[in-house]
Amino acid sequence: MAGVKLRMSTAVHPQTDGQSEVTNRTIAMYLRCVMGNRPRAWLDWLPWAEYCYNTLYHSALKATQFQVVYGREPLALAPYTAGDLRTQSVDDLLRERDVFITEVRDRLLQAQEYTKCHYDSHHRALEFAVGDWVWLRLLHRTAASLVMRTNAKLGPCYAGPF
């Protein structure tokens, strides 16, 4: 009833839709950047990396992923101030946590900026007015029926002007 279509895929070939592929590629790049200089401690820092990813603002969602899933803002982390704790190991752990979260957020913003720049380099903003003539690019065989040819494979990629 929701209009969801089941598309089977395998773990090796997840070509179900472009959005999933882009998300998987972004998360893989993010994890490589975050865990690259901590190859032996990645399991300890993975929950904090997940927290940072889920609480970062996404321009496509116009919210954080946490807000989309739970409908509210995530709880704020207790601020760390040096010397408040009596135990040195907890003090060190909280200091490392804050450094890690700051580093991860910077890298996430850097990855988002890189992805946006790469996307924008292949696209341009076009605006059309009523009465403008345009060429249509024929990507699918059903659209190729606009122009009848004996050998469609060697035919032009564009139809028009329309």
Order of alpha helices (4+ residues) and beta strands (2+ residues): alpha-alpha-beta-beta-alpha-alpha-beta-beta
